[in-house]
Amino acid sequence: MNFLFNKHSHFNLANIVTFFNISCGIFAIYFLTHDEFMGAALFAWLAGAFDIFDGKIARKYNLSTEFGIQLDSYADFLSIVKPTKLPPIKNFKTKEGKKYLVHTILHIEYSAVDLALDAALRYQNMPFEFYRDWLEVANDEIRHFLMLEKLLKDLNGFYGEFEVHKNLFEAMQQTPDLLSRMACIPRYLEANGLDQNPKIMEKLNSNKDEFNVKLIEALKIILEEEISHVKKGDFWFKYECDKVGCNPEVAYFDAIEKVFPGSTKRKMDLNFNARKEAGFSCDELKFLSKKSLLLSYLAICINHFNSIVFG
C-alpha cells in the first residue's frame, strides 16, 4: 500500500480522492439529466466534499504534483502548456483561426467559474452580499461559457481541441487572502479583459461575416457583464482595505506587483470608460496608462462619446 503515499504514483491517496470527486460529478450530471434532483444534489455535495479533501490530503502528506493539480481542475480533458508555447491569436478570417479565438476566450470563462466559486467558498464570515455577488458572477460566467461553446460547436469545434494555459488557476493559488485575491483577479486580470475585448471586436468587425457578427454580439454581452464583475471585485477590495486600514491605491499596486512582477511598470492601453465604470480612480488610470491626468480624463470623455454615438 506504499503507493498511496508515493508522490510519483498517479494512484496516490490524493489522486484517488480526486477520482472520486470526478466520478461523483459524473453521477450528479446523470441524475440531473434524468430529473432525479435529490440524487443529483447528493452526488454534487459528495463531489464538493472530495474536492475539499483531496487538496488537504495532498498538502498534509506532501503528495502535490503537476499531475494532481491538473487532474483536480480540468486537465482530464484539456492539454495544459506554458503560455509561451501557445500560438498567437491573429488570424480571424479562417475557420481554424476563429475556432482558436473562441476556444481561448471559452477557456478564460471556464476558469472564471472556478475563481468565482472559490471566492464564495474560501472566505468565511463575510457579509451575505459577498456570497451573493460571487455566486452571481459564477452564474454569469457559466452563461458566457455556454454561449461561446455554442459558437464553437457551430464551427464543428469542441472545448479541449486546443492547448491552454493555467495562468488563472495559478493566480488563484498565489492569492489566498481576500485583499490580494480581489486586487489580482477582478481588478487586474478581469480588468485586463475589459481592455482587450473591444480590440477583438474591432478586428472581427473588419471582417464582418455571419459568424463574426454573432461573436461580436456575444462579446458585447460579456463586456457589459464583466464590468459588473470587476465592480464587485472593486467593492470588496475596498471593503477589505477599509477593514485592515490601508490605502486602496497603494495596496492595489503592491498586490499586483507581488503576484505579477513588472505589471506596474509597463504602459497599458486601457479601456478608460469601462475601468472608470468598474471603480478605478483617475489616479490609478493615470498610473497604469502612464498618461497625464488630463489626457486620462479626455480619453474617458472620448470613449463615453463614442459609446453614445456608435453604440
FITORPA-273725 format. One record per residue: x, z, y of N, C-alpha, C, O in turn; residue in three letters. Coordinates in steps of 0.1 Angstrom, whole numbers, padded with zeros to 4 digits, always signed. Atoms other than C-alpha are relative to their C-alpha. Layout:
REM FITORPA-273725
XZYXZYXZYXZYala
...
REM end
This chain:
REM FITORPA-273725
+0008+0000-0012+0000+0000+0000+0009+0000+0013+0003+0002+0024met
-0009+0000-0011+0031-0002+0022-0004-0011+0011-0001-0010+0022asn
+0003+0011-0008+0018-0035+0036-0010+0004+0012-0010-0002+0022phe
+0009-0004-0010-0009-0016+0055+0007+0005+0013+0001+0004+0024leu
-0007-0005-0011+0017-0001+0078+0013-0008+0003+0022-0004+0010phe
-0011+0009-0003+0041-0031+0079-0004-0009+0011-0013-0017+0011asn
+0002+0008-0012+0042-0046+0113-0001-0015-0002-0008-0022+0005lys
-0002+0014+0002+0051-0080+0100-0010-0006-0010-0010-0018-0013his
+0010+0005+0010+0023-0082+0074-0013-0004+0008-0018+0003+0017ser
+0013+0004-0006-0008-0102+0085-0011+0008-0005-0022+0007+0001his
+0011-0008+0006-0028-0078+0064+0003+0015+0002-0001+0023-0006phe
-0002-0014-0003-0017-0046+0080-0013+0006+0004-0023-0001+0006asn
+0013-0007-0002-0043-0019+0088-0007-0005+0013-0019-0007+0013leu
+0006+0004-0012-0048-0030+0124-0007-0014-0001-0018-0016+0004ala
+0006+0014+0001-0054-0067+0115-0012+0000-0009-0021-0007-0007asn
+0011-0001+0008-0077-0057+0087-0013+0005+0007-0024+0000+0005ile
+0011-0004-0008-0099-0038+0111-0005-0011+0009-0017-0012+0012val
+0004+0012-0008-0098-0069+0134-0008-0010-0008-0018-0015-0004thr
+0008+0009+0009-0110-0090+0104-0014+0005-0001-0024-0002-0001phe
+0013-0006+0001-0139-0065+0100-0008-0003+0013-0020-0006+0013phe
+0006+0003-0013-0146-0070+0137-0006-0014+0001-0017-0016+0005asn
+0004+0014+0000-0148-0108+0134-0012-0002-0010-0021-0009-0007ile
+0011+0001+0010-0170-0105+0102-0013+0005+0006-0023-0001+0004ser
+0012-0006-0005-0194-0082+0119-0006-0009+0011-0018-0010+0013cys
+0005+0009-0011-0196-0106+0149-0008-0012-0006-0018-0016-0001gly
+0007+0011+0007-0205-0134+0125-0013+0004-0006-0023-0004-0004ile
+0013-0005+0005-0232-0113+0108-0010+0002+0011-0022-0001+0010phe
+0009-0002-0011-0246-0104+0142-0006-0013+0005-0018-0014+0008ala
+0005+0014-0004-0249-0141+0152-0010-0005-0011-0020-0011-0007ile
+0009+0004+0010-0265-0148+0118-0014+0006+0001-0024-0001+0001tyr
+0013-0008-0001-0292-0121+0122-0007-0004+0013-0019-0005+0013phe
+0006+0004-0012-0297-0131+0158-0007-0014-0001-0018-0015+0005leu
+0006+0014+0002-0304-0168+0149-0012+0000-0009-0020-0009-0010thr
+0011-0002+0009-0329-0155+0123-0010+0010+0005-0019+0015-0002his
+0010-0009-0007-0348-0133+0148+0000+0014-0006-0010+0021-0005asp
-0001-0013+0005-0336-0102+0130+0008+0009+0010+0020+0011+0008glu
-0007-0006-0011-0328-0082+0161+0007+0013-0003+0017+0017+0002phe
-0006-0013+0004-0322-0048+0145+0013-0002-0007+0023+0005-0004met
-0013+0003+0008-0296-0063+0121+0010-0005+0010+0022-0002+0008gly
-0010+0005-0010-0280-0082+0150+0006+0011+0008+0018+0011+0011ala
-0005-0011-0008-0278-0051+0171+0010+0009-0008+0020+0014-0002ala
-0009-0008+0009-0263-0031+0142+0014-0005-0001+0024+0001+0001leu
-0013+0007+0002-0236-0056+0135+0008-0002+0013+0020-0001+0013phe
-0006+0001-0013-0229-0061+0172+0007+0013+0003+0018+0013+0009ala
-0005-0014-0003-0224-0023+0175+0012+0002-0009+0023+0007-0004trp
-0011-0002+0009-0201-0023+0145+0012-0008+0004+0023-0003+0004leu
-0011+0009-0005-0181-0052+0159+0007+0006+0011+0019+0006+0013ala
-0006-0007-0011-0176-0033+0191+0008+0012-0004+0019+0014+0002gly
-0008-0012+0004-0165-0002+0173+0013-0004-0006+0024+0002-0003ala
-0012+0005+0006-0140-0021+0152+0010-0006+0011+0022-0004+0009phe
-0008+0006-0011-0128-0039+0184+0008+0011+0007+0019+0009+0012asp
-0007-0011-0006-0120-0005+0199+0011+0006-0008+0022+0009-0003ile
-0010-0008+0009-0102+0010+0169+0012-0009-0004+0022-0003-0007phe
-0012+0008+0004-0080-0020+0160+0012+0002+0009+0023+0003+0005asp
-0011-0001-0010-0060-0017+0192+0006+0014-0001+0018+0016+0000gly
-0005-0013+0001-0058+0021+0189+0009+0002-0012+0019+0009-0012lys
-0008-0001+0013-0045+0018+0153+0013-0007+0002+0024-0002-0002ile
-0012+0008-0002-0020-0009+0163+0010+0008+0009+0022+0008+0006ala
-0009-0007-0009-0006+0013+0191+0005+0013-0007+0017+0016-0005arg
-0005-0012+0007-0005+0045+0170+0010-0002-0010+0020+0006-0011lys
-0009+0003+0011+0013+0030+0141+0010-0011+0003+0017-0016-0006tyr
-0010+0010-0005+0034+0005+0161-0002-0013-0008+0007-0018-0014asn
+0003+0012+0007+0016-0025+0145-0003-0012+0009-0007-0022+0004leu
+0003+0011-0009+0012-0046+0176+0009-0012-0002+0021-0010-0002ser
-0008+0013+0001+0023-0082+0171-0007-0011+0007-0018-0009+0011thr
+0006+0012-0006+0017-0116+0187-0012-0004-0008-0022-0008-0003glu
+0011+0005+0008-0004-0125+0157-0013+0009+0002-0024+0004+0003phe
+0011-0010-0002-0025-0093+0161-0007-0002+0013-0020-0001+0014gly
+0005+0002-0013-0030-0099+0198-0009-0012+0001-0020-0012+0006ile
+0008+0012+0000-0042-0134+0193-0012+0001-0009-0023-0004-0005gln
+0011-0002+0009-0063-0125+0163-0011+0008+0007-0023+0005+0005leu
+0010-0009-0006-0080-0098+0183-0008-0006+0011-0019-0001+0014asp
+0008+0006-0011-0092-0121+0210-0006-0013-0004-0017-0013-0009ser
+0006+0013+0002-0097-0158+0205+0009-0010-0008+0005-0022-0009tyr
-0009+0009+0006-0068-0173+0187-0003-0004-0015+0004-0012-0021ala
+0005+0005+0013-0087-0176+0154-0005-0014+0001-0007-0021-0009asp
+0005+0014-0002-0100-0209+0169+0007-0007+0011+0004-0018+0014phe
-0008+0006-0010-0075-0216+0197+0014+0001-0003+0019+0010-0009leu
-0015+0000+0001-0039-0226+0198+0006+0004+0013+0004-0002+0023ser
-0005-0006-0012-0021-0205+0223+0015-0003+0002+0023-0001-0007ile
-0014+0003-0003+0011-0216+0240+0003+0006+0014-0006+0011+0021val
-0004-0005-0013+0031-0206+0271-0005-0010+0011-0006-0022+0008lys
+0006+0009-0010+0016-0221+0304+0009-0011+0003+0005-0022+0006pro
-0009+0011-0004+0048-0241+0310+0000-0011-0010+0004-0022-0007thr
+0000+0010+0010+0042-0260+0278-0013-0008+0000-0015-0018-0007lys
+0012+0008-0001+0007-0272+0288+0002-0012+0009+0009-0011+0019leu
-0001+0012-0009+0004-0307+0303-0008+0002+0013-0017+0010+0013pro
+0008-0002-0013-0007-0310+0339-0013-0007+0000-0016-0016-0008pro
+0014+0006-0001-0043-0318+0348+0001-0010+0011+0002-0006+0023ile
-0002+0010-0011-0040-0351+0367-0009-0012-0002-0013-0018+0008lys
+0008+0013+0002-0060-0380+0351-0014+0003-0002-0018+0007-0013asn
+0014-0003+0001-0097-0375+0358-0008-0013-0003-0020-0012-0004phe
+0008+0013+0002-0106-0412+0351-0002-0003-0015-0012-0009-0018lys
+0001+0003+0014-0100-0414+0314-0009+0011-0007-0010+0022-0002thr
+0008-0010+0008-0123-0397+0288+0009+0012-0005+0004+0023-0004lys
-0009-0011+0005-0093-0377+0274+0003+0009+0012+0004+0021+0010glu
-0003-0008-0011-0084-0366+0309-0011+0009+0004-0009+0021+0008gly
+0011-0008-0003-0119-0354+0316-0003+0011-0010-0006+0022-0006lys
+0002-0010+0010-0121-0336+0283+0010+0012+0002+0006+0023+0001lys
-0010-0010-0002-0089-0318+0291-0003+0009+0012-0001+0021+0012tyr
+0004-0007-0012-0101-0308+0325-0011+0010-0003-0010+0022+0001leu
+0012-0009+0003-0134-0294+0313+0005+0011-0010+0000+0022-0008val
-0005-0009+0009-0116-0277+0284+0008+0011+0007+0007+0023+0003his
-0008-0009-0008-0092-0260+0308-0009+0010+0007-0006+0022+0007thr
+0009-0009-0008-0120-0246+0330-0008+0008-0010-0011+0020-0007ile
+0008-0007+0010-0140-0237+0299+0007+0012-0005+0001+0023-0007leu
-0008-0011+0005-0112-0215+0287+0001+0011+0010+0001+0023+0006his
+0000-0010-0010-0110-0197+0320-0013+0008+0000-0013+0020+0001ile
+0013-0006+0000-0147-0190+0318-0001+0009-0012-0007+0020-0011glu
+0001-0008+0013-0144-0177+0282+0008+0013+0002+0004+0024-0001tyr
-0009-0012-0003-0115-0154+0293-0007+0009+0010-0006+0022+0009ser
+0007-0008-0010-0136-0142+0323-0011+0008-0006-0013+0019-0001ala
+0010-0008+0007-0163-0130+0299+0007+0013-0005+0002+0024-0003val
-0008-0011+0005-0137-0108+0282+0003+0010+0011+0002+0022+0010asp
-0005-0008-0011-0124-0095+0315-0012+0008+0006-0010+0020+0009leu
+0012-0007-0006-0159-0086+0329-0005+0011-0009-0007+0022-0005ala
+0004-0010+0010-0169-0068+0297+0010+0011-0001+0006+0023-0003leu
-0010-0010+0001-0136-0050+0295-0001+0010+0012+0001+0022+0010asp
+0001-0008-0012-0141-0037+0331-0012+0010-0002-0011+0022+0001ala
+0012-0008+0002-0176-0024+0322+0002+0011-0011-0004+0022-0010ala
-0002-0009+0011-0163-0007+0290+0011+0010+0004+0011+0022+0000leu
-0012-0008-0002-0129+0006+0302-0001+0011+0010+0004+0022+0007arg
-0001-0010-0011-0136+0025+0334-0012+0009-0001-0024+0005+0001tyr
+0010-0010+0002-0156+0057+0328-0004+0007+0013+0004+0008+0022gln
+0004-0009-0011-0176+0079+0352-0001-0007+0013+0002-0001+0024asn
+0002+0007-0012-0182+0052+0377-0015+0000+0004-0023+0002-0005met
+0014+0001-0004-0215+0047+0397-0007-0010-0009+0000-0020-0014pro
+0008+0009+0008-0243+0029+0379+0002-0015+0004+0003-0024-0004phe
-0002+0014-0005-0238-0001+0402+0012-0007-0005+0012-0019-0005glu
-0012+0006+0005-0203-0007+0389-0003-0007-0013+0001-0019-0015phe
+0002+0006+0014-0215-0013+0353-0010-0012+0002-0009-0022-0005tyr
+0010+0011-0002-0245-0034+0366+0007-0012+0005+0005-0023+0001arg
-0007+0012-0005-0221-0056+0386+0008-0007-0010+0007-0020-0011asp
-0009+0008+0009-0197-0064+0358-0008-0005-0012-0003-0015-0018trp
+0009+0007+0010-0225-0070+0333-0006-0012+0006-0008-0022-0002leu
+0005+0012-0007-0240-0094+0358+0011-0011+0000+0008-0023-0002glu
-0011+0010+0000-0206-0111+0361+0002-0006-0014+0003-0018-0015val
-0001+0005+0014-0203-0114+0323-0011-0009-0003-0009-0020-0009ala
+0012+0009+0002-0238-0129+0322+0002-0014+0007+0000-0024+0001asn
-0003+0013-0008-0228-0155+0349+0011-0008-0008+0009-0020-0009asp
-0011+0007+0006-0196-0163+0331-0004-0007-0014+0000-0017-0017glu
+0005+0006+0012-0214-0169+0298-0008-0012+0003-0007-0022-0004ile
+0008+0012-0005-0238-0192+0316+0009-0012+0004+0006-0023+0001arg
-0009+0011-0004-0209-0211+0331+0007-0006-0012+0008-0018-0013his
-0007+0005+0012-0192-0214+0297-0010-0009-0007-0006-0020-0011phe
+0010+0009+0007-0224-0228+0281-0003-0013+0007-0004-0023+0001leu
+0002+0012-0009-0229-0252+0310+0012-0010-0002+0009-0022-0003met
-0012+0008+0001-0193-0265+0307+0001-0005-0015+0006-0016-0017leu
-0001+0004+0014-0194-0265+0269-0010-0012-0003-0006-0021-0011glu
+0009+0012+0002-0224-0289+0270+0006-0013+0005+0005-0023-0001lys
-0007+0011-0006-0205-0312+0293+0011-0005-0009+0014-0017-0011leu
-0011+0003+0009-0175-0311+0269-0006-0007-0013+0000-0017-0018leu
+0006+0007+0011-0198-0320+0240-0005-0014+0003-0006-0022-0006lys
+0005+0013-0004-0212-0349+0260+0012-0010-0001+0010-0022-0003asp
-0012+0008+0001-0176-0362+0258+0005+0000-0015+0016-0005-0018leu
-0004-0002+0014-0175-0355+0220+0012+0009-0002+0020+0007-0011asn
-0011-0009+0001-0151-0327+0226-0005+0014-0005-0018+0015-0006gly
+0004-0013+0004-0151-0291+0215+0010+0011+0004+0022+0007+0007phe
-0008-0010-0005-0137-0258+0226+0010+0004-0011+0006+0008-0022tyr
-0011-0002+0009-0103-0253+0208+0007-0013-0003+0016-0013-0011gly
-0006+0013+0003-0095-0290+0208+0014-0001+0006+0023-0008+0001glu
-0013+0001-0006-0066-0285+0232+0007+0014+0000+0000+0024-0001phe
-0007-0013-0001-0039-0258+0235-0003+0007+0013-0007+0000+0023glu
+0004-0008-0012-0045-0230+0260+0011+0011+0002+0019+0014-0007val
-0009-0012-0002-0025-0201+0276-0009+0012+0000-0021+0012-0001his
+0008-0013-0001-0035-0164+0277+0004+0008+0012+0006+0020+0011lys
-0004-0008-0012-0025-0155+0312-0010+0010+0004-0006+0021+0008asn
+0010-0009-0005-0058-0139+0320+0000+0013-0010-0002+0024-0005leu
+0000-0011+0009-0056-0118+0288+0012+0009+0003+0011+0021+0002phe
-0011-0008-0003-0021-0107+0297-0001+0008+0013+0003+0019+0014glu
+0003-0007-0012-0032-0098+0332-0008+0012-0002-0007+0022+0004ala
+0008-0011+0003-0058-0076+0317+0008+0011-0006+0006+0023-0003met
-0008-0010+0006-0032-0058+0297+0009+0007+0010+0012+0019+0009gln
-0009-0005-0011-0010-0053+0328-0007+0008+0011+0000+0013+0019gln
+0008-0007-0011-0038-0038+0349-0009+0010-0006-0022+0009-0005thr
+0009-0010+0007-0051-0007+0330-0008+0009+0010-0019+0013+0007pro
+0007-0008-0010-0061+0012+0362-0009-0008+0009-0007-0020+0010asp
+0011+0007-0007-0091+0003+0383+0005-0007+0013+0002-0019+0015leu
-0005+0006-0013-0072-0004+0416+0007-0013-0003+0004-0023+0004leu
-0007+0013+0003-0048-0029+0401-0008-0010-0006-0006-0022-0004ser
+0009+0010+0006-0075-0045+0380-0008-0007+0010-0009-0020+0010arg
+0009+0007-0010-0098-0052+0409+0009-0008+0010+0004-0018+0015met
-0009+0008-0008-0068-0064+0430+0004-0012-0006+0004-0023+0000ala
-0007+0012+0006-0053-0087+0405-0009-0009-0007-0006-0021-0009cys
+0009+0009+0007-0083-0101+0386-0010-0006+0010-0009-0018+0013ile
+0009+0007-0009-0112-0107+0410+0007-0004+0013+0004-0016+0018pro
-0005+0004-0013-0092-0106+0443+0012-0009+0000+0016-0013+0011arg
-0012+0009+0000-0062-0126+0431-0003-0012-0009-0004-0024-0004tyr
+0002+0011+0009-0069-0147+0400-0013-0008+0003-0013-0020+0004leu
+0013+0007-0002-0106-0154+0406+0000-0006+0014-0006-0017+0016glu
-0001+0005-0013-0099-0158+0443+0008-0013+0001+0005-0022+0009ala
-0007+0013+0001-0074-0185+0435-0009-0011-0005-0007-0023-0001asn
+0010+0010+0004-0102-0203+0417-0008-0005+0011-0013-0017+0011gly
+0008+0005-0012-0121-0204+0450+0008-0010+0007+0002-0019+0013leu
-0008+0010-0007-0092-0223+0464+0001-0013-0007+0001-0024-0001asp
-0002+0012+0008-0088-0248+0435-0013-0008-0002-0013-0020-0004gln
+0013+0007+0004-0125-0256+0428-0003-0011+0010-0006-0022+0005asn
+0003+0011-0009-0131-0277+0460+0010-0012-0002+0006-0023+0000pro
-0010+0010+0001-0098-0296+0454-0004-0009-0013-0002-0021-0013lys
+0004+0008+0012-0110-0306+0419-0012-0008+0002-0013-0020-0002ile
+0012+0008-0003-0144-0316+0432+0003-0012+0009-0003-0023+0007met
-0004+0012-0008-0127-0338+0458+0006-0011-0008+0003-0023-0005glu
-0006+0010+0009-0107-0356+0431-0011-0007-0008-0011-0019-0010lys
+0011+0005+0008-0138-0360+0410-0009-0009+0008-0014-0020+0004leu
+0008+0007-0009-0157-0373+0440+0006-0014+0003-0001-0023+0007asn
-0007+0013-0002-0131-0401+0444-0003-0010-0011+0000-0022-0009ser
+0003+0009+0012-0142-0415+0410-0014+0004-0005-0015+0010-0016asn
+0013-0005+0002-0179-0408+0411-0008-0007-0010-0018-0014-0007lys
+0008+0006+0011-0192-0419+0377-0010+0010-0004-0011+0021+0002asp
+0011-0008+0004-0222-0404+0360+0005+0014-0005-0001+0024-0002glu
-0005-0013+0005-0202-0377+0342+0006+0009+0011+0003+0021+0011phe
-0006-0007-0011-0182-0367+0372-0011+0006+0010-0009+0017+0015asn
+0010-0006-0008-0214-0362+0392-0006+0012-0006-0008+0022+0001val
+0005-0012+0008-0227-0338+0365+0010+0012+0001+0006+0023+0002lys
-0010-0011+0000-0194-0319+0365+0001+0006+0014+0003+0018+0015leu
+0000-0005-0014-0194-0317+0403-0011+0010+0002-0009+0020+0009ile
+0011-0009-0001-0228-0301+0402+0002+0013-0007-0001+0024-0001glu
-0004-0012+0008-0216-0276+0376+0010+0008+0008+0009+0020+0009ala
-0010-0006-0007-0186-0268+0397-0005+0007+0013+0000+0017+0018leu
+0006-0006-0012-0207-0262+0428-0007+0013-0003-0006+0023+0004lys
+0007-0013+0005-0228-0236+0409+0011+0011-0002+0009+0022+0002ile
-0011-0009+0003-0196-0220+0396+0007+0006+0013+0009+0018+0014ile
-0006-0005-0013-0180-0218+0431-0009+0010+0007-0004+0020+0011leu
+0009-0009-0007-0211-0202+0446+0000+0014-0006+0000+0024+0000glu
+0001-0012+0007-0213-0176+0419+0013+0008-0001+0014+0020-0001glu
-0014-0007+0000-0175-0169+0418+0002+0007+0013+0010+0017+0013glu
-0001-0007-0013-0177-0160+0455-0006+0014-0002+0000+0024+0003ile
+0007-0013+0002-0201-0132+0445+0008+0009-0009+0008+0021-0008ser
-0008-0008+0010-0178-0121+0416+0012+0006+0008+0016+0017+0006his
-0011-0005-0008-0148-0119+0440-0005+0011+0010+0002+0021+0012val
+0005-0010-0009-0170-0100+0464-0003+0013-0007+0000+0024-0001lys
+0002-0012+0008-0179-0075+0437+0013+0007-0002+0014+0019+0000lys
-0014-0006+0001-0142-0070+0430+0005+0006+0012+0011+0016+0012gly
-0005-0005-0014-0135-0066+0467-0007+0013+0003+0000+0022+0008asp
+0007-0012-0003-0162-0039+0470+0006+0012-0009+0009+0022-0003phe
-0005-0011+0008-0149-0018+0440+0015+0002+0002+0020+0013+0000trp
-0014-0002-0004-0113-0024+0450+0001+0010+0012+0009+0019+0012phe
+0000-0008-0013-0120-0009+0485-0006+0014-0003-0002+0024+0003lys
+0006-0013+0004-0141+0018+0468+0011+0009-0006+0012+0021-0002tyr
-0011-0008+0006-0111+0029+0448+0011+0003+0010+0016+0014+0009glu
-0010-0003-0011-0087+0026+0478-0005+0012+0008+0003+0021+0011cys
+0005-0011-0008-0110+0049+0497+0000+0013-0008+0003+0024-0002asp
+0000-0012+0009-0112+0073+0468+0014+0006-0001+0015+0019-0001lys
-0014-0005+0002-0074+0076+0464+0007+0001+0014+0018+0007+0014val
-0005-0002-0013-0068+0074+0502+0012-0009+0003+0022-0005+0009gly
-0011+0009-0003-0047+0043+0505-0005-0012+0009-0017-0015+0009cys
+0003+0011-0008-0047+0013+0529-0003-0012-0009+0006-0016-0017asn
+0004+0011+0009-0066-0016+0511+0010-0012+0001+0013-0018-0009pro
-0008+0012-0001-0044-0044+0525+0014+0003-0005+0020-0006-0012glu
-0013-0004+0005-0011-0026+0517-0001+0001-0015+0008-0004-0022val
+0002-0002+0015-0024-0016+0482-0002-0014-0007+0003-0016-0018ala
+0003+0013+0006-0036-0052+0476+0013-0008-0003+0016-0013-0014tyr
-0012+0008+0001-0003-0069+0483+0011+0007-0009+0018+0000-0016phe
-0009-0007+0010+0017-0042+0464-0004-0003-0014+0004-0005-0023asp
+0005+0002+0014-0005-0046+0433+0002-0014-0005+0007-0015-0016ala
-0002+0014+0005-0004-0084+0431+0015-0004-0001+0019-0011-0010ile
-0014+0003+0001+0033-0085+0438+0006+0007-0013+0016+0001-0019glu
-0005-0007+0011+0039-0060+0410-0003-0008-0013+0005-0009-0022lys
+0005+0007+0012+0019-0080+0384+0004-0014+0000+0007-0020-0010val
-0004+0015-0001+0027-0115+0397+0011-0001+0010+0009-0004+0022phe
-0012+0000-0010+0062-0113+0413+0001-0013+0007+0000-0024+0001pro
-0001+0012-0009+0066-0137+0442-0013-0005+0005-0013-0014+0013gly
+0013+0005-0004+0029-0141+0447-0003+0002+0015-0010-0006+0021ser
+0002-0002-0014+0030-0127+0482+0010-0007+0009+0008-0008+0021thr
-0010+0007-0008+0059-0148+0493-0003-0015+0002+0002-0021+0011lys
+0002+0014+0000+0046-0183+0486-0012-0003+0010-0021+0006+0012arg
+0010+0005-0009+0024-0202+0511-0012-0005-0008-0010-0013-0017lys
+0012+0004+0008-0012-0206+0497-0009-0009+0009-0012-0006+0020met
+0010+0009-0007-0036-0234+0506-0014+0006-0003-0020+0004-0014asp
+0011-0008+0003-0067-0212+0509-0014-0007+0004-0014-0016+0013leu
+0014+0003-0003-0105-0218+0509-0004+0011+0009-0010+0021+0005asn
+0002-0011-0010-0108-0197+0541-0015+0005+0000-0018+0017+0000phe
+0014-0004-0001-0146-0198+0542-0005+0008-0012-0011+0018-0010asn
+0004-0007+0012-0151-0187+0506+0006+0014-0001+0000+0023-0004ala
-0007-0013+0001-0125-0160+0508-0005+0010+0010-0006+0022+0008arg
+0005-0009-0010-0139-0146+0540-0014+0005-0004-0017+0017-0002lys
+0013-0004+0005-0174-0145+0525+0002+0010-0011-0007+0019-0013glu
-0002-0009+0011-0159-0127+0495+0006+0013+0004+0007+0022-0004ala
-0004-0013-0005-0145-0099+0517+0014+0001+0005+0019+0011+0009gly
-0014-0001-0005-0109-0109+0526+0000+0001+0015-0008-0005+0022phe
-0001-0002-0015-0099-0098+0561+0008-0012+0006+0015-0019-0001ser
-0008+0011-0007-0084-0122+0587+0015+0003-0002+0022-0007-0003cys
-0014-0003+0002-0051-0104+0584+0005-0004-0014+0016-0009-0015asp
-0004+0004+0014-0050-0109+0546+0001-0016-0001+0010-0021-0007glu
-0001+0014+0000-0058-0146+0551+0012-0006+0007+0018-0015+0003leu
-0011+0004-0007-0032-0149+0577+0013+0001-0008+0021-0008-0008lys
-0012-0002+0007-0006-0134+0555+0002-0009-0012+0013-0015-0015phe
+0000+0009+0012-0015-0154+0524+0003-0015+0003+0010-0022-0004leu
-0002+0014-0004-0016-0187+0542+0012-0003+0008+0016-0014+0011ser
-0011+0000-0009+0014-0179+0564-0003-0008+0012+0006-0015+0018lys
+0004+0006-0012-0006-0192+0593-0002+0011+0011-0003+0023+0008lys
+0003-0009-0011-0012-0176+0627-0015+0004-0001-0023-0003-0008ser
+0013-0005+0001-0044-0156+0630-0010-0010+0007-0021-0012+0002leu
+0008+0010-0007-0058-0182+0655-0003-0012-0010-0014-0016-0011leu
+0002+0011+0009-0052-0210+0630-0009+0004-0012-0017-0005-0017leu
+0009-0004+0011-0068-0190+0602-0014+0001+0004-0023-0004-0003ser
+0014+0000-0005-0099-0184+0623-0005-0014+0002-0017-0017-0002tyr
+0004+0014-0001-0100-0221+0632-0004-0007-0013-0013-0014-0014leu
+0003+0005+0013-0098-0230+0596-0013+0005-0006-0020-0003-0012ala
+0013-0006+0004-0127-0207+0588-0011-0007+0006-0021-0011+0000ile
+0011+0007-0007-0148-0223+0615-0002-0015-0005-0013-0019-0006cys
+0001+0014+0005-0139-0258+0603-0007-0001-0013-0015-0010-0016ile
+0006+0000+0014-0148-0250+0567-0015+0003+0001-0022-0003-0006asn
+0015-0003-0002-0181-0235+0579-0007-0012+0005-0018-0015+0000his
+0007+0011-0006-0189-0265+0600-0001-0011-0011-0012-0018-0012phe
+0001+0010+0011-0181-0288+0570-0010+0003-0010-0017-0006-0015asn
+0010-0004+0010-0203-0268+0547-0014-0003+0005-0023-0006-0003ser
+0013+0002-0006-0232-0272+0571-0003-0015+0001-0014-0020-0002ile
+0002+0014-0002-0227-0309+0578+0000-0008-0013-0009-0017-0015val
-0001+0007+0013-0217-0321+0543-0006+0007-0012-0006+0001-0023phe
+0006-0007+0011-0234-0295+0522+0010+0005-0010+0007+0011-0020gly
REM end
